[in-house]
């Protein structure tokens, strides 16, 4: 076989191998990028859906607190607490950043935890029930409103 033909064949084989290798590396990189983008999009959609559900779980009670009337604890917050707690558990799963989740957990605990009466979450917001603390009743409803709004800030667009 002529040396020119051998060189041409060798060049074709080496060129095909190099070209194929480069094509493989580039396409593999693009596939990884597309996969990562798809995962990020799914996480964003998951977070958006969780935000919508979370806000909807609190919005009625927030509106009732803001317009006044009735006891903030007995009439508004206590009956809605199971719905709120469920929404929090679901929303927590959509927060992928550990620091942000820790901040959310702290805000949730500040909202529902009652230091003076641990077995009665949210009772600190009562505007009619007798309580043992020196916290004036007129400040309880605004405190509940501000703490709910602090929770809802976690569901805002980034």
Secondary structure, 3 states (H helix, E strand, C coil): CCHHHHHHHHHHHHHHHHHHHHHHHHHHHHHHHHHHHHHHHHHHHHHHHHHHHHHHHHHHHHHHHHHCCCCHHHHHHHHHHHHHHHHHHHHHHHCCCHHHHHHHHHHHHHHHCCCCCCCCCCHHHCCCCCCCCCCCHHHHHHHHHHHHHHHHHHHCCC
